[in-house]
Amino acid sequence: MVKVTVWNENRHEQKNPVVREIYPEGIHGAIAQFLTEAGLDAKTATLDEPQHGLTDEVLADTDVLVWWGHLAHDEVADEIVKKVQQRVLDGMGLIVLHSGHFSKIFKTLMGTSCDLKWREADEKERIWVVDPSHPIAEGISEYIELEKEEMYGEHFDIPAPDELVFTSWFEGGEIFRSGCTYKRGNGRVFYFRPGHETYPTYYNKDIQRVIINGVKWAAPVDRQRPVYGNAQPLEKIAVKN
């Protein structure tokens, strides 16, 4: 069974009654619930826990880390970011959601500003499947339509994705690369755009399906990890005069 840790800074839920009403158990709780219902072993961690809930023991026991952050990116300790980065390089999967594009861990793994355009105007979002054969798009029709979402627009300052699975169109006219995959070291990373805190996006069954698919796709491959550093020859090397 894939072991998933759903990380959320859990600040909007404490500050904004609208968010608290939509997600009474927190965004992390809502995500963990549908992951559990899908047969995954999901637990949660939040910013204000010791070591942000991401102790060495938790990270070692995590196959895939799901990350949601917005207000408090700068409060995440650099030491924890380095540990998460190393776990990704070692093979742990990482799913970065919505405003997690500005998280320290995503910017560290991407090596760019990860900046973009944005607007809150209750706009329709249409998320088009542009790679229908990709396993993350399994069970999704041609597009997902959300009645209201926050707009993210290009240019999105990220490296060219290894695979582009989804592209969004917004009512105001912008488009956005909203479903991007990357490989970093032995780990897999999936960025998925929708999920503004004042909308019930994570109750949408298609959005849930994409995240479930993303977790399964990002789960570590069951194989021996590569060995790095100085290596002895596999064959005898002839002495050359």
Buried (B, 14 or more C-beta within 10 A) or exposed (E): EBBBBBBBBBBBBEEBEEBBEBBEEBBBBBBBBBBBEBEBBBBBBBBEBEBBBBBEEBBEEBBBBBBBBBBBBEEBEEEBBEBBBEBBEBBBBBBBBBBBBBBBBBBBBBEEEBEBEEEEEEBBBBBBBBBEEBEBBBEBEEBBBBEBBBBBBEEBEBEEBEBBBBBBBBBEEBBBBBBBBBEBBBBBBBBBBBBBBBBBBBEBEBBBBBBBBBBBBBBBEEEEEEEEEEEEEEEEEEEEE
